[in-house]
Amino acid sequence: METSGQNLQGHDRTSDVIAGGHLSLMSRAAGWIERIDPGTHRRVKGLRLVTSYGIAALLGTLPSITHGLHGGASLCALAGGFALWASVSEARIVRTESSRDLVLLCGAGVMGAVLMIWLAPFLVGPGRPGVELALAVGAFFVGYLKRYGVLGAGIGSQIYLGQLFAFGFGLTAPDVRMVGVAGLIAALGAIVPRLLSGPAEHPAVLLTTVPGDSQNSELPALFMGLQAAAAAVAIVALNDAIGLTESAWAITASTYVIASSKAGTIERVRRRIVGTMIGVPLGLLCLPVADRAPLLVWVAAGIAMIIYAMALPERYDVACAAFAFALIVTMAATGDHSFRLLASRGWETVIGGVVGAVAAMVIVPRWGFGRGR
């Protein structure tokens, strides 16, 4: 009996230690969340991103909308993508202003997709560079439109992403009507959650725009656009020379690491590479679960996007890790099980980041050398 009592006491102590460890882990996680998002505002925005994507994607699957629509199979993902990234870029406090910006941002996504559809025929064929070269146009807008503040930066980003979606889905001229429908659905899907979130959001503004108090903000923005476009062209040339697994990922990495200074670009390159190299392996570890429990995978992706929204303003590395994880697991859940393709997200990001850093160091305005930028 005494031995049995001792065993029970030992078991209780072990249980207490395990419970204490779990509580300690949860308390540390809660503490980290509070430091990143002390007012819960970014958590609310993260939930809004997931909700916007879900509403738009769900509307895009309705037979009454997709019936007779050319390219209707892509409507779900395209509308969800427009709504998601429009919600990421929107940064207003007043709901009416937010709704207006969301309409403009979804419209910019449509514009980018149509631009890609229009340019693609001129770039495909023997002796031509390939449709990826059109992404250099969107990359330029990502850098240049930052001179118009947060909304300008968002519109530039949406133009590029619209091009990227059109390229990824292989959209052609008959799909233009579907793209317009996707933009309308995305605007609705993005606006409804924003109206419901209301004053619970106080958006944190990213410090990636060109300072507005300079005497001429056009030149810095112009060079940011040229740096991003040049990096995209260099990656297209590199793809023709050695053949990259997914050159669009490298172009995307080079486009979004460009900052308003050389030091800022290098720092963003470092953080993006570090974050991606953490998020991609974590996503690859979930591949065995993707087929067996797709719902669990989508929940994990949703949580990752909430973390993305919370971390983006100050912790670009954490945000990149969260997004890389979400991208890998959602691609796996939708049928892309090629380990090489999914893992290439890591090395394509390294290539794009390095090329973007080189472009930022080479393409420097003459006044930049004198001031040290």
C-alpha positions as CSV (number, residue, x, y, z in Angstrom):
1,M,0.0,0.0,0.0
2,E,2.8,2.4,0.9
3,T,4.5,1.7,-2.5
4,S,1.3,2.2,-4.3
5,G,0.8,5.5,-2.5
6,Q,4.3,6.6,-3.4
7,N,3.6,5.7,-7.0
8,L,0.5,7.8,-7.0
9,Q,2.3,10.7,-5.4
10,G,5.0,10.4,-8.1
11,H,2.4,10.3,-10.8
12,D,0.7,13.4,-9.4
13,R,4.1,15.2,-9.3
14,T,4.8,14.3,-12.9
15,S,1.3,15.5,-14.0
16,D,1.9,18.8,-12.1
17,V,5.2,19.2,-13.9
18,I,3.7,18.6,-17.3
19,A,0.7,20.8,-16.6
20,G,3.1,23.5,-15.3
21,G,5.2,23.2,-18.5
22,H,2.1,23.6,-20.7
23,L,0.9,26.6,-18.6
24,S,4.4,28.1,-18.9
25,L,4.4,27.6,-22.6
26,M,1.0,29.1,-23.0
27,S,1.9,32.0,-20.8
28,R,5.0,32.7,-22.8
29,A,3.0,32.6,-26.0
30,A,0.4,34.9,-24.5
31,G,3.1,37.3,-23.4
32,W,4.7,37.3,-26.9
33,I,1.3,38.1,-28.4
34,E,0.7,40.9,-26.0
35,R,4.1,42.4,-26.8
36,I,3.5,42.2,-30.5
37,D,-0.2,43.3,-30.4
38,P,-0.9,45.0,-27.0
39,G,-4.3,46.5,-28.1
40,T,-5.6,43.4,-29.9
41,H,-6.0,45.6,-33.0
42,R,-3.8,43.5,-35.2
43,R,-5.5,40.3,-34.1
44,V,-8.8,41.7,-35.2
45,K,-7.3,42.6,-38.6
46,G,-5.8,39.1,-38.9
47,L,-9.3,37.6,-38.3
48,R,-10.6,40.1,-40.9
49,L,-8.1,38.9,-43.5
50,V,-9.1,35.3,-43.0
51,T,-12.8,36.2,-43.0
52,S,-12.4,38.3,-46.2
53,Y,-10.7,35.5,-48.0
54,G,-13.3,33.0,-46.8
55,I,-16.3,35.1,-47.9
56,A,-14.9,35.9,-51.3
57,A,-13.7,32.3,-52.0
58,L,-17.1,30.9,-50.9
59,L,-19.0,33.3,-53.2
60,G,-16.7,32.3,-56.0
61,T,-17.8,28.7,-55.8
62,L,-21.6,29.4,-56.1
63,P,-22.9,27.8,-59.2
64,S,-25.3,30.7,-59.8
65,I,-22.2,32.9,-60.3
66,T,-19.8,30.5,-62.0
67,H,-22.4,29.1,-64.5
68,G,-21.5,30.0,-68.0
69,L,-18.5,32.0,-66.9
70,H,-15.3,31.3,-68.8
71,G,-12.5,30.4,-66.4
72,G,-15.0,30.0,-63.6
73,A,-12.8,27.3,-62.0
74,S,-10.3,30.1,-61.1
75,L,-12.9,32.5,-59.7
76,C,-12.8,31.1,-56.1
77,A,-9.0,31.5,-55.7
78,L,-8.8,34.8,-57.7
79,A,-11.6,36.5,-55.7
80,G,-10.2,35.2,-52.4
81,G,-6.7,36.5,-53.3
82,F,-7.9,39.9,-54.3
83,A,-9.9,40.3,-51.1
84,L,-7.1,39.0,-48.9
85,W,-4.4,41.3,-50.1
86,A,-6.6,44.3,-50.4
87,S,-7.4,43.8,-46.7
88,V,-3.7,43.5,-46.0
89,S,-2.9,46.8,-47.8
90,E,-5.9,48.8,-46.4
91,A,-4.9,50.9,-43.4
92,R,-7.7,53.4,-42.5
93,I,-9.5,53.9,-39.1
94,V,-12.8,55.2,-40.4
95,R,-14.9,52.5,-41.9
96,T,-16.2,54.6,-44.9
97,E,-12.7,55.4,-45.9
98,S,-11.7,51.8,-45.5
99,S,-14.5,50.7,-47.7
100,R,-13.5,53.2,-50.4
101,D,-9.9,52.0,-50.3
102,L,-10.9,48.4,-50.5
103,V,-12.9,49.0,-53.7
104,L,-9.9,50.8,-55.2
105,L,-7.5,48.1,-54.1
106,C,-9.7,45.3,-55.6
107,G,-10.0,47.4,-58.7
108,A,-6.2,47.6,-58.9
109,G,-6.0,43.8,-58.7
110,V,-8.4,43.6,-61.6
111,M,-6.3,46.1,-63.5
112,G,-3.1,44.1,-62.9
113,A,-4.7,40.8,-64.1
114,V,-6.1,42.5,-67.2
115,L,-2.7,44.1,-67.9
116,M,-1.0,40.7,-67.7
117,I,-3.6,39.1,-70.0
118,W,-3.0,42.0,-72.5
119,L,0.8,41.8,-72.4
120,A,1.2,38.0,-72.4
121,P,0.6,37.4,-76.2
122,F,3.5,39.9,-77.0
123,L,5.9,38.0,-74.8
124,V,5.2,34.3,-75.7
125,G,6.8,32.6,-78.7
126,P,10.1,31.7,-80.3
127,G,12.9,34.2,-79.5
128,R,10.7,36.1,-76.9
129,P,11.6,36.5,-73.2
130,G,8.5,34.8,-71.8
131,V,5.4,36.1,-70.0
132,E,7.3,36.5,-66.7
133,L,8.8,39.7,-68.1
134,A,5.5,41.4,-67.7
135,L,5.9,41.1,-64.0
136,A,8.6,43.8,-64.2
137,V,5.8,46.3,-65.0
138,G,4.0,45.4,-61.8
139,A,7.3,45.4,-59.8
140,F,7.9,49.0,-61.0
141,F,4.5,50.1,-59.8
142,V,5.1,48.5,-56.4
143,G,8.1,50.7,-55.9
144,Y,7.0,53.9,-57.6
145,L,3.5,54.2,-56.2
146,K,4.9,54.3,-52.7
147,R,5.3,58.1,-53.3
148,Y,1.5,58.4,-52.8
149,G,1.5,57.0,-49.3
150,V,-0.1,53.9,-47.9
151,L,-2.9,53.7,-50.5
152,G,-0.5,54.2,-53.3
153,A,1.7,51.5,-52.0
154,G,-1.3,49.2,-51.7
155,I,-2.5,49.9,-55.3
156,G,1.0,49.2,-56.6
157,S,1.1,45.9,-54.7
158,Q,-2.4,44.9,-56.0
159,I,-1.4,45.6,-59.6
160,Y,1.6,43.3,-59.2
161,L,-0.4,40.6,-57.4
162,G,-3.2,40.8,-60.1
163,Q,-0.5,40.1,-62.7
164,L,0.9,37.3,-60.5
165,F,-2.5,35.7,-60.2
166,A,-3.2,36.0,-63.9
167,F,0.2,34.4,-64.6
168,G,-0.3,31.6,-62.1
169,F,-3.8,30.7,-63.3
170,G,-2.9,31.0,-67.0
171,L,-5.6,33.5,-67.7
172,T,-6.3,34.6,-71.3
173,A,-8.5,37.1,-73.1
174,P,-11.8,35.1,-72.7
175,D,-11.2,35.2,-68.9
176,V,-11.4,39.0,-68.6
177,R,-15.1,38.9,-67.7
178,M,-14.3,36.4,-64.9
179,V,-11.6,38.7,-63.6
180,G,-14.1,41.6,-63.4
181,V,-16.6,39.4,-61.5
182,A,-13.7,38.3,-59.1
183,G,-13.0,42.0,-58.4
184,L,-16.7,42.7,-57.5
185,I,-16.9,39.6,-55.3
186,A,-13.5,40.5,-53.6
187,A,-14.7,44.0,-52.9
188,L,-17.9,42.7,-51.2
189,G,-15.9,40.0,-49.3
190,A,-13.4,42.6,-48.0
191,I,-15.9,45.3,-47.1
192,V,-18.3,43.3,-45.0
193,P,-15.8,42.2,-42.4
194,R,-14.3,45.7,-42.3
195,L,-17.7,47.2,-41.5
196,L,-18.2,44.6,-38.7
197,S,-14.7,45.1,-37.2
198,G,-15.4,48.8,-36.8
199,P,-13.4,50.7,-34.2
200,A,-11.7,47.6,-32.9
201,E,-9.0,48.2,-35.5
202,H,-6.3,50.8,-35.3
203,P,-4.1,49.9,-38.3
204,A,-0.3,50.0,-37.9
205,V,1.2,51.8,-40.9
206,L,4.2,50.2,-42.6
207,L,7.2,52.4,-42.8
208,T,7.9,51.4,-46.5
209,T,6.5,54.5,-48.2
210,V,8.6,57.4,-49.5
211,P,8.8,60.2,-46.9
212,G,6.3,62.9,-47.9
213,D,8.3,65.8,-46.4
214,S,11.1,65.7,-48.9
215,Q,11.4,68.4,-51.5
216,N,10.9,66.0,-54.3
217,S,9.6,62.5,-53.5
218,E,9.3,61.5,-57.1
219,L,13.0,60.7,-57.6
220,P,13.3,58.3,-54.7
221,A,10.1,56.6,-55.7
222,L,11.2,56.4,-59.3
223,F,14.5,54.8,-58.3
224,M,12.7,52.3,-56.1
225,G,10.5,51.4,-59.1
226,L,13.5,51.0,-61.3
227,Q,15.3,48.9,-58.8
228,A,12.4,46.5,-58.5
229,A,11.9,46.4,-62.3
230,A,15.6,45.8,-63.0
231,A,15.7,43.0,-60.4
232,A,12.7,41.4,-62.1
233,V,14.3,41.6,-65.6
234,A,17.6,40.1,-64.2
235,I,15.7,37.2,-62.7
236,V,13.9,36.6,-66.1
237,A,17.4,36.5,-67.7
238,L,18.7,34.2,-65.0
239,N,15.7,31.9,-65.6
240,D,16.4,31.8,-69.3
241,A,20.1,30.9,-68.6
242,I,19.8,28.2,-65.9
243,G,16.1,27.5,-65.5
244,L,14.6,28.3,-62.1
245,T,11.9,26.1,-60.6
246,E,9.4,29.0,-60.0
247,S,10.9,32.3,-61.2
248,A,7.8,34.2,-60.2
249,W,8.6,33.5,-56.5
250,A,12.1,35.0,-57.0
251,I,10.6,38.0,-58.8
252,T,8.1,38.5,-55.9
253,A,10.9,38.3,-53.3
254,S,13.0,40.9,-55.2
255,T,10.0,43.2,-55.6
256,Y,9.0,43.3,-51.9
257,V,12.4,43.7,-50.4
258,I,13.0,47.1,-52.1
259,A,12.9,49.8,-49.4
260,S,13.6,53.6,-49.6
261,S,17.2,53.1,-48.6
262,K,20.0,50.7,-49.4
263,A,20.3,49.7,-45.7
264,G,16.6,49.2,-45.5
265,T,16.6,47.0,-48.5
266,I,19.4,44.8,-47.1
267,E,17.6,44.5,-43.8
268,R,14.4,43.5,-45.5
269,V,16.4,40.9,-47.6
270,R,17.9,39.4,-44.4
271,R,14.5,39.2,-42.6
272,R,12.7,37.8,-45.6
273,I,15.3,35.1,-46.1
274,V,15.4,34.2,-42.4
275,G,11.6,34.1,-42.1
276,T,11.1,32.0,-45.3
277,M,13.8,29.5,-44.3
278,I,11.8,28.9,-41.1
279,G,8.3,28.9,-42.5
280,V,9.0,26.6,-45.5
281,P,10.4,23.6,-43.5
282,L,7.5,23.9,-41.0
283,G,5.1,23.8,-43.9
284,L,6.8,20.8,-45.5
285,L,6.5,18.9,-42.2
286,C,2.7,19.2,-42.5
287,L,2.6,17.6,-46.0
288,P,1.6,14.2,-44.6
289,V,-1.4,15.8,-42.9
290,A,-2.6,17.7,-46.0
291,D,-4.5,14.8,-47.6
292,R,-5.7,13.2,-44.3
293,A,-6.9,16.3,-42.5
294,P,-7.3,19.2,-45.0
295,L,-9.6,21.0,-42.6
296,L,-6.8,21.0,-39.9
297,V,-4.4,22.3,-42.5
298,W,-6.7,25.2,-43.5
299,V,-7.2,26.1,-39.8
300,A,-3.4,26.2,-39.4
301,A,-3.1,28.4,-42.4
302,G,-5.7,30.8,-41.0
303,I,-3.8,31.0,-37.7
304,A,-0.6,31.7,-39.7
305,M,-2.3,34.6,-41.5
306,I,-3.4,36.0,-38.2
307,I,0.2,35.9,-37.0
308,Y,1.2,37.5,-40.3
309,A,-1.1,40.4,-39.7
310,M,0.1,40.8,-36.1
311,A,3.8,40.7,-37.0
312,L,4.0,42.6,-40.3
313,P,4.5,46.1,-39.0
314,E,7.6,45.5,-37.0
315,R,8.6,41.8,-37.4
316,Y,9.0,41.3,-41.1
317,D,10.9,38.1,-40.5
318,V,8.0,36.6,-38.4
319,A,5.5,37.7,-41.0
320,C,7.5,36.1,-43.8
321,A,7.7,32.9,-41.9
322,A,4.0,32.8,-41.2
323,F,3.1,33.5,-44.9
324,A,5.6,31.0,-46.2
325,F,4.0,28.3,-43.9
326,A,0.5,29.3,-45.0
327,L,1.4,29.2,-48.7
328,I,3.1,25.8,-48.5
329,V,0.3,24.1,-46.5
330,T,-2.5,25.6,-48.6
331,M,-0.8,24.6,-51.9
332,A,-0.5,21.0,-50.5
333,A,-4.1,21.0,-49.4
334,T,-5.2,22.0,-52.9
335,G,-3.3,19.2,-54.6
336,D,0.3,20.5,-55.1
337,H,2.4,17.8,-53.6
338,S,5.6,18.2,-55.5
339,F,8.3,18.4,-52.8
340,R,10.7,20.1,-55.2
341,L,8.2,22.8,-56.1
342,L,7.1,23.5,-52.5
343,A,10.7,23.5,-51.2
344,S,11.8,25.8,-54.0
345,R,10.0,28.6,-52.2
346,G,13.1,28.7,-50.0
347,W,15.9,29.0,-52.5
348,E,13.8,31.1,-54.9
349,T,13.4,33.6,-52.1
350,V,17.2,33.6,-51.5
351,I,17.8,34.3,-55.2
352,G,15.2,37.0,-55.4
353,G,16.4,38.7,-52.2
354,V,20.1,38.7,-53.4
355,V,19.1,40.1,-56.8
356,G,17.0,42.8,-55.2
357,A,19.8,43.8,-52.9
358,V,22.2,44.0,-55.8
359,A,19.8,46.1,-57.7
360,A,19.4,48.5,-54.7
361,M,23.2,48.9,-54.5
362,V,23.8,49.3,-58.3
363,I,20.8,51.5,-59.3
364,V,21.5,54.5,-57.0
365,P,20.7,58.2,-57.9
366,R,23.7,60.5,-58.1
367,W,22.6,62.4,-55.1
368,G,22.4,59.1,-53.2
369,F,26.2,58.7,-53.3
370,G,26.8,62.2,-51.9
371,R,24.4,61.8,-49.0
372,G,25.2,58.1,-48.3
373,R,21.5,57.3,-48.6
